[in-house]
Amino acid sequence: MITLPVNPNGPAPPGPALSQTWETVLTVPNGDRSDRSPWNWLLVVPIVLPLLPFLFNSDEPRLFGFPLFYWLQLAFIAVGVACTTVVYQMTKRGR
């Protein structure tokens, strides 16, 4: 949770003092960053996969009467959920 500083004199006028306050509150130096894991590259898959039109540039095959485009979009969602779950499980710290 981020706590914001409270000015007892009321709201501060816009200017450098306000931006410095926000900078000190929002940028906390932390040498133990967990966002540098190579597992995070797996999150590129669900972003790039739907951008490849040759995958769904067809009407066939149909699955339960739905054309390839529609059921493949649902499969992309499942791939995104799976990739996100794997990255989360592999990069979470002991809590």
A tleap script that builds the chain and sets N, CA, C and O, in Angstrom:
source leaprc.protein.ff14SB
mol = sequence {
  NMET ILE THR LEU PRO VAL ASN PRO ASN GLY
  PRO ALA PRO PRO GLY PRO ALA LEU SER GLN
  THR TRP GLU THR VAL LEU THR VAL PRO ASN
  GLY ASP ARG SER ASP ARG SER PRO TRP ASN
  TRP LEU LEU VAL VAL PRO ILE VAL LEU PRO
  LEU LEU PRO PHE LEU PHE ASN SER ASP GLU
  PRO ARG LEU PHE GLY PHE PRO LEU PHE TYR
  TRP LEU GLN LEU ALA PHE ILE ALA VAL GLY
  VAL ALA CYS THR THR VAL VAL TYR GLN MET
  THR LYS ARG GLY CARG
}
set mol.1.N position { 0.844 -1.160 0.000 }
set mol.1.CA position { 0.000 0.000 0.000 }
set mol.1.C position { 0.893 1.227 0.000 }
set mol.1.O position { 1.876 1.288 0.738 }
set mol.2.N position { 0.553 2.195 -0.821 }
set mol.2.CA position { 1.298 3.434 -0.904 }
set mol.2.C position { 0.574 4.478 -0.075 }
set mol.2.O position { -0.616 4.725 -0.271 }
set mol.3.N position { 1.294 5.087 0.850 }
set mol.3.CA position { 0.700 6.164 1.631 }
set mol.3.C position { 1.209 7.483 1.094 }
set mol.3.O position { 2.409 7.654 0.880 }
set mol.4.N position { 0.317 8.398 0.880 }
set mol.4.CA position { 0.665 9.692 0.337 }
set mol.4.C position { 0.861 10.689 1.470 }
set mol.4.O position { 0.163 10.630 2.482 }
set mol.5.N position { 1.815 11.607 1.299 }
set mol.5.CA position { 2.036 12.579 2.358 }
set mol.5.C position { 0.872 13.562 2.438 }
set mol.5.O position { 0.269 13.912 1.423 }
set mol.6.N position { 0.566 13.998 3.652 }
set mol.6.CA position { -0.523 14.948 3.867 }
set mol.6.C position { 0.094 16.267 4.292 }
set mol.6.O position { 0.901 16.323 5.220 }
set mol.7.N position { -0.296 17.318 3.607 }
set mol.7.CA position { 0.202 18.643 3.923 }
set mol.7.C position { -0.761 19.277 4.926 }
set mol.7.O position { -1.933 19.453 4.592 }
set mol.8.N position { -0.319 19.631 6.152 }
set mol.8.CA position { -1.245 20.208 7.136 }
set mol.8.C position { -1.734 21.596 6.750 }
set mol.8.O position { -2.733 22.068 7.291 }
set mol.9.N position { -1.041 22.263 5.814 }
set mol.9.CA position { -1.439 23.608 5.390 }
set mol.9.C position { -2.436 23.585 4.235 }
set mol.9.O position { -2.733 24.637 3.669 }
set mol.10.N position { -2.948 22.440 3.881 }
set mol.10.CA position { -3.880 22.331 2.765 }
set mol.10.C position { -3.154 21.847 1.517 }
set mol.10.O position { -1.984 21.469 1.583 }
set mol.11.N position { -3.839 21.857 0.388 }
set mol.11.CA position { -3.202 21.363 -0.836 }
set mol.11.C position { -2.057 22.272 -1.256 }
set mol.11.O position { -2.134 23.497 -1.151 }
set mol.12.N position { -0.997 21.638 -1.735 }
set mol.12.CA position { 0.177 22.385 -2.173 }
set mol.12.C position { -0.058 22.953 -3.568 }
set mol.12.O position { -0.739 22.329 -4.381 }
set mol.13.N position { 0.492 24.116 -3.850 }
set mol.13.CA position { 0.361 24.669 -5.200 }
set mol.13.C position { 1.165 23.832 -6.183 }
set mol.13.O position { 2.184 23.250 -5.813 }
set mol.14.N position { 0.716 23.766 -7.437 }
set mol.14.CA position { 1.471 22.980 -8.416 }
set mol.14.C position { 2.850 23.588 -8.617 }
set mol.14.O position { 3.014 24.808 -8.605 }
set mol.15.N position { 3.806 22.750 -8.795 }
set mol.15.CA position { 5.164 23.222 -8.999 }
set mol.15.C position { 6.161 22.138 -8.645 }
set mol.15.O position { 5.782 20.986 -8.436 }
set mol.16.N position { 7.421 22.496 -8.578 }
set mol.16.CA position { 8.456 21.502 -8.321 }
set mol.16.C position { 8.318 20.806 -6.977 }
set mol.16.O position { 8.653 19.628 -6.858 }
set mol.17.N position { 7.833 21.510 -5.963 }
set mol.17.CA position { 7.718 20.888 -4.639 }
set mol.17.C position { 6.765 19.708 -4.674 }
set mol.17.O position { 7.023 18.676 -4.055 }
set mol.18.N position { 5.659 19.859 -5.399 }
set mol.18.CA position { 4.691 18.767 -5.488 }
set mol.18.C position { 5.277 17.589 -6.247 }
set mol.18.O position { 5.106 16.443 -5.831 }
set mol.19.N position { 5.970 17.850 -7.358 }
set mol.19.CA position { 6.530 16.745 -8.129 }
set mol.19.C position { 7.629 16.042 -7.337 }
set mol.19.O position { 7.784 14.826 -7.451 }
set mol.20.N position { 8.394 16.785 -6.537 }
set mol.20.CA position { 9.414 16.148 -5.719 }
set mol.20.C position { 8.770 15.276 -4.648 }
set mol.20.O position { 9.289 14.207 -4.323 }
set mol.21.N position { 7.653 15.721 -4.103 }
set mol.21.CA position { 6.955 14.931 -3.097 }
set mol.21.C position { 6.482 13.619 -3.697 }
set mol.21.O position { 6.680 12.553 -3.114 }
set mol.22.N position { 5.854 13.700 -4.867 }
set mol.22.CA position { 5.382 12.470 -5.517 }
set mol.22.C position { 6.546 11.570 -5.880 }
set mol.22.O position { 6.443 10.349 -5.768 }
set mol.23.N position { 7.648 12.154 -6.313 }
set mol.23.CA position { 8.794 11.345 -6.696 }
set mol.23.C position { 9.352 10.588 -5.492 }
set mol.23.O position { 9.715 9.418 -5.609 }
set mol.24.N position { 9.420 11.242 -4.351 }
set mol.24.CA position { 9.956 10.554 -3.180 }
set mol.24.C position { 8.995 9.496 -2.665 }
set mol.24.O position { 9.428 8.507 -2.072 }
set mol.25.N position { 7.710 9.685 -2.879 }
set mol.25.CA position { 6.738 8.704 -2.405 }
set mol.25.C position { 6.675 7.508 -3.334 }
set mol.25.O position { 6.618 6.370 -2.869 }
set mol.26.N position { 6.684 7.743 -4.644 }
set mol.26.CA position { 6.438 6.665 -5.589 }
set mol.26.C position { 7.694 5.924 -6.019 }
set mol.26.O position { 7.596 4.790 -6.487 }
set mol.27.N position { 8.849 6.513 -5.880 }
set mol.27.CA position { 10.070 5.820 -6.271 }
set mol.27.C position { 10.838 5.433 -5.020 }
set mol.27.O position { 11.566 6.236 -4.437 }
set mol.28.N position { 10.660 4.210 -4.634 }
set mol.28.CA position { 11.338 3.685 -3.455 }
set mol.28.C position { 12.448 2.774 -3.948 }
set mol.28.O position { 12.165 1.774 -4.608 }
set mol.29.N position { 13.697 3.088 -3.650 }
set mol.29.CA position { 14.774 2.216 -4.111 }
set mol.29.C position { 14.671 0.858 -3.433 }
set mol.29.O position { 14.540 0.752 -2.213 }
set mol.30.N position { 14.733 -0.154 -4.246 }
set mol.30.CA position { 14.607 -1.507 -3.730 }
set mol.30.C position { 15.591 -2.389 -4.485 }
set mol.30.O position { 15.408 -2.635 -5.678 }
set mol.31.N position { 16.610 -2.859 -3.823 }
set mol.31.CA position { 17.603 -3.701 -4.473 }
set mol.31.C position { 17.114 -5.113 -4.716 }
set mol.31.O position { 17.734 -5.850 -5.482 }
set mol.32.N position { 16.017 -5.512 -4.086 }
set mol.32.CA position { 15.503 -6.872 -4.208 }
set mol.32.C position { 14.299 -6.884 -5.140 }
set mol.32.O position { 13.185 -7.195 -4.717 }
set mol.33.N position { 14.518 -6.549 -6.399 }
set mol.33.CA position { 13.410 -6.494 -7.359 }
set mol.33.C position { 13.130 -7.883 -7.903 }
set mol.33.O position { 14.048 -8.625 -8.253 }
set mol.34.N position { 11.856 -8.222 -7.967 }
set mol.34.CA position { 11.482 -9.546 -8.455 }
set mol.34.C position { 11.025 -9.516 -9.910 }
set mol.34.O position { 10.645 -10.554 -10.453 }
set mol.35.N position { 11.054 -8.344 -10.553 }
set mol.35.CA position { 10.562 -8.264 -11.918 }
set mol.35.C position { 11.657 -8.484 -12.952 }
set mol.35.O position { 11.449 -8.204 -14.133 }
set mol.36.N position { 12.800 -8.971 -12.542 }
set mol.36.CA position { 13.916 -9.195 -13.458 }
set mol.36.C position { 14.075 -10.674 -13.824 }
set mol.36.O position { 15.137 -11.078 -14.298 }
set mol.37.N position { 13.066 -11.462 -13.618 }
set mol.37.CA position { 13.152 -12.898 -13.874 }
set mol.37.C position { 13.039 -13.202 -15.367 }
set mol.37.O position { 12.255 -12.562 -16.069 }
set mol.38.N position { 13.806 -14.162 -15.854 }
set mol.38.CA position { 13.658 -14.571 -17.259 }
set mol.38.C position { 12.289 -15.192 -17.552 }
set mol.38.O position { 11.878 -15.262 -18.710 }
set mol.39.N position { 11.592 -15.636 -16.528 }
set mol.39.CA position { 10.252 -16.195 -16.732 }
set mol.39.C position { 9.298 -15.148 -17.288 }
set mol.39.O position { 8.304 -15.499 -17.924 }
set mol.40.N position { 9.581 -13.865 -17.061 }
set mol.40.CA position { 8.698 -12.810 -17.561 }
set mol.40.C position { 8.630 -12.779 -19.087 }
set mol.40.O position { 7.658 -12.272 -19.648 }
set mol.41.N position { 9.636 -13.307 -19.758 }
set mol.41.CA position { 9.607 -13.352 -21.222 }
set mol.41.C position { 8.470 -14.245 -21.724 }
set mol.41.O position { 8.018 -14.093 -22.858 }
set mol.42.N position { 8.019 -15.151 -20.903 }
set mol.42.CA position { 6.894 -16.004 -21.302 }
set mol.42.C position { 5.622 -15.190 -21.516 }
set mol.42.O position { 4.722 -15.630 -22.231 }
set mol.43.N position { 5.535 -14.020 -20.912 }
set mol.43.CA position { 4.358 -13.172 -21.079 }
set mol.43.C position { 4.281 -12.539 -22.466 }
set mol.43.O position { 3.258 -11.956 -22.822 }
set mol.44.N position { 5.337 -12.647 -23.241 }
set mol.44.CA position { 5.315 -12.131 -24.617 }
set mol.44.C position { 4.464 -13.042 -25.513 }
set mol.44.O position { 3.874 -12.581 -26.490 }
set mol.45.N position { 4.406 -14.317 -25.179 }
set mol.45.CA position { 3.672 -15.276 -26.016 }
set mol.45.C position { 2.212 -14.891 -26.208 }
set mol.45.O position { 1.766 -14.836 -27.354 }
set mol.46.N position { 1.427 -14.618 -25.140 }
set mol.46.CA position { 0.028 -14.274 -25.375 }
set mol.46.C position { -0.169 -12.903 -26.018 }
set mol.46.O position { -1.275 -12.586 -26.455 }
set mol.47.N position { 0.869 -12.096 -26.085 }
set mol.47.CA position { 0.753 -10.815 -26.784 }
set mol.47.C position { 1.021 -10.994 -28.272 }
set mol.47.O position { 0.309 -10.435 -29.105 }
set mol.48.N position { 2.044 -11.769 -28.606 }
set mol.48.CA position { 2.451 -11.927 -29.994 }
set mol.48.C position { 1.567 -12.933 -30.735 }
set mol.48.O position { 1.288 -12.749 -31.919 }
set mol.49.N position { 1.136 -13.965 -30.071 }
set mol.49.CA position { 0.378 -15.037 -30.714 }
set mol.49.C position { -0.864 -14.539 -31.468 }
set mol.49.O position { -1.057 -14.941 -32.616 }
set mol.50.N position { -1.707 -13.692 -30.886 }
set mol.50.CA position { -2.869 -13.215 -31.646 }
set mol.50.C position { -2.514 -12.246 -32.778 }
set mol.50.O position { -3.366 -11.934 -33.610 }
set mol.51.N position { -1.284 -11.773 -32.816 }
set mol.51.CA position { -0.870 -10.846 -33.865 }
set mol.51.C position { -0.368 -11.558 -35.112 }
set mol.51.O position { 0.035 -10.904 -36.074 }
set mol.52.N position { -0.386 -12.877 -35.112 }
set mol.52.CA position { 0.063 -13.652 -36.263 }
set mol.52.C position { -1.149 -14.076 -37.090 }
set mol.52.O position { -1.794 -15.075 -36.770 }
set mol.53.N position { -1.465 -13.333 -38.144 }
set mol.53.CA position { -2.711 -13.599 -38.878 }
set mol.53.C position { -2.739 -14.925 -39.614 }
set mol.53.O position { -3.822 -15.444 -39.885 }
set mol.54.N position { -1.579 -15.495 -39.948 }
set mol.54.CA position { -1.603 -16.761 -40.667 }
set mol.54.C position { -2.171 -17.888 -39.816 }
set mol.54.O position { -2.551 -18.930 -40.349 }
set mol.55.N position { -2.233 -17.696 -38.505 }
set mol.55.CA position { -2.796 -18.730 -37.640 }
set mol.55.C position { -4.302 -18.877 -37.801 }
set mol.55.O position { -4.831 -19.985 -37.723 }
set mol.56.N position { -4.999 -17.755 -38.027 }
set mol.56.CA position { -6.460 -17.816 -38.078 }
set mol.56.C position { -7.039 -17.255 -39.365 }
set mol.56.O position { -8.191 -16.823 -39.385 }
set mol.57.N position { -6.268 -17.254 -40.427 }
set mol.57.CA position { -6.723 -16.742 -41.710 }
set mol.57.C position { -7.384 -17.866 -42.510 }
set mol.57.O position { -6.980 -18.180 -43.630 }
set mol.58.N position { -8.405 -18.457 -41.905 }
set mol.58.CA position { -9.071 -19.591 -42.537 }
set mol.58.C position { -10.441 -19.781 -41.895 }
set mol.58.O position { -10.696 -19.303 -40.789 }
set mol.59.N position { -11.311 -20.482 -42.604 }
set mol.59.CA position { -12.629 -20.796 -42.064 }
set mol.59.C position { -12.654 -22.196 -41.463 }
set mol.59.O position { -13.445 -22.482 -40.563 }
set mol.60.N position { -11.815 -23.033 -41.949 }
set mol.60.CA position { -11.737 -24.419 -41.492 }
set mol.60.C position { -10.494 -24.593 -40.645 }
set mol.60.O position { -9.539 -23.851 -40.873 }
set mol.61.N position { -10.419 -25.473 -39.721 }
set mol.61.CA position { -11.426 -26.424 -39.287 }
set mol.61.C position { -12.434 -25.766 -38.349 }
set mol.61.O position { -12.159 -24.750 -37.712 }
set mol.62.N position { -13.596 -26.377 -38.292 }
set mol.62.CA position { -14.644 -25.885 -37.401 }
set mol.62.C position { -14.683 -26.770 -36.157 }
set mol.62.O position { -14.457 -27.979 -36.215 }
set mol.63.N position { -14.976 -26.127 -35.040 }
set mol.63.CA position { -15.073 -26.847 -33.776 }
set mol.63.C position { -16.445 -26.561 -33.203 }
set mol.63.O position { -16.745 -25.419 -32.855 }
set mol.64.N position { -17.281 -27.579 -33.099 }
set mol.64.CA position { -18.672 -27.449 -32.651 }
set mol.64.C position { -19.433 -26.438 -33.497 }
set mol.64.O position { -20.303 -25.735 -32.983 }
set mol.65.N position { -19.120 -26.356 -34.781 }
set mol.65.CA position { -19.802 -25.453 -35.699 }
set mol.65.C position { -19.227 -24.047 -35.743 }
set mol.65.O position { -19.647 -23.240 -36.572 }
set mol.66.N position { -18.275 -23.736 -34.868 }
set mol.66.CA position { -17.668 -22.407 -34.859 }
set mol.66.C position { -16.476 -22.372 -35.799 }
set mol.66.O position { -15.670 -23.303 -35.797 }
set mol.67.N position { -16.341 -21.332 -36.597 }
set mol.67.CA position { -15.161 -21.204 -37.466 }
set mol.67.C position { -13.875 -21.069 -36.647 }
set mol.67.O position { -13.895 -20.733 -35.463 }
set mol.68.N position { -12.782 -21.338 -37.311 }
set mol.68.CA position { -11.469 -21.328 -36.669 }
set mol.68.C position { -11.206 -20.035 -35.905 }
set mol.68.O position { -10.689 -20.074 -34.789 }
set mol.69.N position { -11.558 -18.885 -36.494 }
set mol.69.CA position { -11.256 -17.598 -35.865 }
set mol.69.C position { -11.839 -17.502 -34.464 }
set mol.69.O position { -11.156 -17.045 -33.547 }
set mol.70.N position { -13.081 -17.920 -34.278 }
set mol.70.CA position { -13.757 -17.740 -32.991 }
set mol.70.C position { -13.191 -18.659 -31.913 }
set mol.70.O position { -12.892 -18.205 -30.808 }
set mol.71.N position { -13.044 -19.935 -32.220 }
set mol.71.CA position { -12.550 -20.807 -31.163 }
set mol.71.C position { -11.059 -20.609 -30.917 }
set mol.71.O position { -10.562 -20.921 -29.834 }
set mol.72.N position { -10.344 -20.095 -31.910 }
set mol.72.CA position { -8.933 -19.799 -31.693 }
set mol.72.C position { -8.768 -18.589 -30.766 }
set mol.72.O position { -7.812 -18.534 -29.992 }
set mol.73.N position { -9.692 -17.618 -30.837 }
set mol.73.CA position { -9.652 -16.491 -29.906 }
set mol.73.C position { -9.830 -16.983 -28.467 }
set mol.73.O position { -9.162 -16.494 -27.556 }
set mol.74.N position { -10.714 -17.933 -28.266 }
set mol.74.CA position { -10.882 -18.517 -26.933 }
set mol.74.C position { -9.635 -19.291 -26.506 }
set mol.74.O position { -9.269 -19.294 -25.331 }
set mol.75.N position { -8.989 -19.944 -27.468 }
set mol.75.CA position { -7.744 -20.651 -27.150 }
set mol.75.C position { -6.641 -19.669 -26.768 }
set mol.75.O position { -5.815 -19.970 -25.906 }
set mol.76.N position { -6.620 -18.491 -27.407 }
set mol.76.CA position { -5.630 -17.468 -27.048 }
set mol.76.C position { -5.829 -17.013 -25.603 }
set mol.76.O position { -4.855 -16.756 -24.894 }
set mol.77.N position { -7.058 -16.913 -25.173 }
set mol.77.CA position { -7.340 -16.541 -23.778 }
set mol.77.C position { -6.782 -17.605 -22.837 }
set mol.77.O position { -6.165 -17.282 -21.822 }
set mol.78.N position { -7.002 -18.872 -23.176 }
set mol.78.CA position { -6.491 -19.965 -22.348 }
set mol.78.C position { -4.959 -19.947 -22.307 }
set mol.78.O position { -4.368 -20.206 -21.258 }
set mol.79.N position { -4.321 -19.647 -23.423 }
set mol.79.CA position { -2.854 -19.556 -23.465 }
set mol.79.C position { -2.378 -18.409 -22.577 }
set mol.79.O position { -1.393 -18.549 -21.852 }
set mol.80.N position { -3.076 -17.279 -22.633 }
set mol.80.CA position { -2.712 -16.141 -21.795 }
set mol.80.C position { -2.838 -16.451 -20.313 }
set mol.80.O position { -1.973 -16.087 -19.517 }
set mol.81.N position { -3.915 -17.123 -19.950 }
set mol.81.CA position { -4.112 -17.498 -18.548 }
set mol.81.C position { -3.033 -18.488 -18.116 }
set mol.81.O position { -2.487 -18.372 -17.018 }
set mol.82.N position { -2.729 -19.444 -18.958 }
set mol.82.CA position { -1.710 -20.440 -18.614 }
set mol.82.C position { -0.334 -19.786 -18.464 }
set mol.82.O position { 0.387 -20.078 -17.510 }
set mol.83.N position { 0.031 -18.914 -19.391 }
set mol.83.CA position { 1.338 -18.239 -19.304 }
set mol.83.C position { 1.422 -17.361 -18.066 }
set mol.83.O position { 2.442 -17.353 -17.376 }
set mol.84.N position { 0.363 -16.627 -17.784 }
set mol.84.CA position { 0.356 -15.766 -16.600 }
set mol.84.C position { 0.472 -16.585 -15.327 }
set mol.84.O position { 1.189 -16.195 -14.405 }
set mol.85.N position { -0.222 -17.718 -15.261 }
set mol.85.CA position { -0.166 -18.581 -14.088 }
set mol.85.C position { 1.234 -19.154 -13.892 }
set mol.85.O position { 1.748 -19.181 -12.774 }
set mol.86.N position { 1.845 -19.607 -14.975 }
set mol.86.CA position { 3.197 -20.174 -14.875 }
set mol.86.C position { 4.184 -19.113 -14.407 }
set mol.86.O position { 4.999 -19.370 -13.521 }
set mol.87.N position { 4.116 -17.920 -14.997 }
set mol.87.CA position { 5.037 -16.852 -14.598 }
set mol.87.C position { 4.813 -16.482 -13.141 }
set mol.87.O position { 5.778 -16.287 -12.402 }
set mol.88.N position { 3.586 -16.383 -12.721 }
set mol.88.CA position { 3.302 -16.043 -11.321 }
set mol.88.C position { 3.870 -17.101 -10.382 }
set mol.88.O position { 4.531 -16.772 -9.397 }
set mol.89.N position { 3.614 -18.364 -10.684 }
set mol.89.CA position { 4.066 -19.441 -9.808 }
set mol.89.C position { 5.592 -19.526 -9.755 }
set mol.89.O position { 6.165 -19.845 -8.713 }
set mol.90.N position { 6.247 -19.238 -10.882 }
set mol.90.CA position { 7.699 -19.367 -10.924 }
set mol.90.C position { 8.426 -18.158 -10.340 }
set mol.90.O position { 9.595 -18.264 -9.969 }
set mol.91.N position { 7.748 -17.007 -10.254 }
set mol.91.CA position { 8.434 -15.805 -9.783 }
set mol.91.C position { 7.965 -15.317 -8.424 }
set mol.91.O position { 8.517 -14.349 -7.903 }
set mol.92.N position { 6.963 -15.956 -7.832 }
set mol.92.CA position { 6.500 -15.466 -6.526 }
set mol.92.C position { 7.516 -15.806 -5.454 }
set mol.92.O position { 8.209 -16.821 -5.517 }
set mol.93.N position { 7.579 -14.943 -4.489 }
set mol.93.CA position { 8.472 -15.162 -3.364 }
set mol.93.C position { 7.735 -15.946 -2.293 }
set mol.93.O position { 6.509 -16.050 -2.313 }
set mol.94.N position { 8.488 -16.488 -1.369 }
set mol.94.CA position { 7.876 -17.178 -0.243 }
set mol.94.C position { 7.101 -16.172 0.614 }
set mol.94.O position { 7.656 -15.161 1.043 }
set mol.95.N position { 5.849 -16.446 0.857 }
set mol.95.CA position { 5.014 -15.499 1.622 }
set mol.95.C position { 4.556 -16.110 2.893 }
set mol.95.O position { 3.845 -15.468 3.666 }
savepdb mol mol.pdb
quit
